[in-house]
Amino acid sequence: MTVAVRLTEIPIFAHCGTNMRVDIGDPNPRAVNFRLLAAALSKQARFDGRHEGGFAFSAAQHAVQGAQAILNETRDQVMAGLFLLRDGHQWLLGERSKPFQILLAMKAGIDLTRVDDEIKSAWDEAIYAAAGMLPPSRWTKRLRETIEAMDDRMARAEAISLFGPKAAADFPNLTQPKLTGALHPWGPGKAETAWIELFMRLSGRTHLN
């Protein structure tokens, strides 16, 4: 089990679920609730929901379809499980879009990526530990590169599907993932259920906390 190291001396609480709050300055595996994590990711919009249509393309759907693509291409359940949890920190920390991150850094005159990465990495370690999966700090170079490449490949495929072929100009020309199903936005309920079902299958769990 990962030993949690506090990020702040003063607690900073985020409300979660019913009558529950989590100190986001204390990335502790014992605080991780995968059912609430799935619910949050199912309602968090990729690309800030700027595409047309009634449903957002959620972080949960991105995780599920990316993990399924890894299974289709490699049959590697361990790697698929690691990808599924890749954005788990967004449960508590949310996510700023890439364009906004660039604008914020330009206006602030400093690169905020290092601080962002430090906080996200601390929660990633806690979340993977809670899942009983290999934490990112112990990933091999090949494993990290494959997972990050799938994230980039999914982002490009999603952008083209949601915004049209002109969107390809803003993304590296990477191989299309071997998907299961089309990249049409799911509703939150479907995305949450799909995430939980795949997580339980890949983690070998029979129930969630």
Residue pairs with C-beta under 8 A, 6 or more apart in sequence:
1 29
1 129
2 29
2 125
2 126
2 128
2 129
2 135
4 26
4 27
4 28
4 29
4 126
5 27
5 122
6 25
6 26
7 24
7 25
7 26
7 27
7 118
7 119
7 122
8 25
10 25
11 23
11 25
11 26
12 23
12 24
12 25
13 21
13 22
13 23
13 24
14 21
14 22
14 24
14 92
15 21
16 22
16 33
16 36
16 40
16 91
16 92
17 33
17 36
17 39
20 33
20 36
22 31
22 92
23 31
24 92
24 93
24 123
27 122
27 123
27 125
27 126
28 126
29 126
29 127
29 129
29 130
30 130
31 126
32 126
32 127
32 130
32 131
32 209
33 209
34 130
34 131
34 196
34 199
34 208
34 209
35 196
35 208
35 209
36 91
37 88
37 91
37 127
38 60
38 192
38 195
38 196
38 199
39 188
39 192
40 90
40 91
40 92
41 58
41 59
41 60
41 63
41 87
41 88
41 90
41 91
41 191
41 192
41 195
42 58
42 59
42 60
42 61
42 188
42 189
42 191
42 192
42 195
43 56
43 58
43 188
44 56
44 58
44 59
44 60
44 90
44 94
44 95
45 56
45 57
45 58
45 59
46 56
46 57
46 58
46 59
46 61
46 62
46 158
47 57
47 97
47 158
47 159
47 162
47 163
48 97
48 100
49 56
49 57
50 163
51 57
51 162
51 163
51 185
52 162
53 185
55 185
55 186
55 187
55 188
56 185
57 158
57 162
57 183
57 185
58 185
58 186
58 188
58 191
59 87
59 90
59 95
60 188
60 191
60 192
60 194
60 195
61 185
61 186
61 191
61 194
62 87
62 154
62 158
63 83
63 84
63 85
63 86
63 87
63 195
64 84
64 191
64 194
64 195
64 198
65 154
65 177
65 179
65 180
65 181
65 183
66 83
66 84
66 86
66 150
66 151
66 154
66 177
67 80
67 81
67 83
67 84
67 198
67 202
68 80
68 179
68 180
68 198
69 150
69 153
69 154
69 177
69 178
69 179
69 180
70 76
70 79
70 80
70 83
70 146
70 150
71 77
71 80
72 178
72 179
72 180
73 177
73 178
74 80
77 202
78 133
78 134
79 143
79 146
79 147
80 198
80 202
81 131
81 133
81 199
81 202
81 203
82 128
82 133
82 134
82 139
82 143
82 147
83 147
83 150
83 151
84 195
84 198
84 199
84 202
85 124
85 127
85 128
85 131
85 133
85 199
86 147
86 151
87 95
88 123
88 124
88 127
88 128
89 119
89 120
89 123
89 124
89 127
91 127
92 123
93 119
93 120
93 123
96 104
101 112
101 113
101 116
104 112
105 111
105 112
105 113
121 136
121 137
124 135
124 136
125 135
125 136
125 137
128 134
128 135
128 136
129 135
131 199
131 203
132 203
133 203
136 144
139 147
149 174
150 177
152 171
152 172
152 174
153 174
153 175
153 176
153 177
154 177
155 171
156 168
156 171
156 172
156 173
156 174
157 176
157 177
157 179
157 183
158 183
159 167
159 168
159 170
159 171
160 167
160 168
161 182
161 183
161 184
162 183
162 185
186 194
196 208
199 205
199 208
200 206
200 208
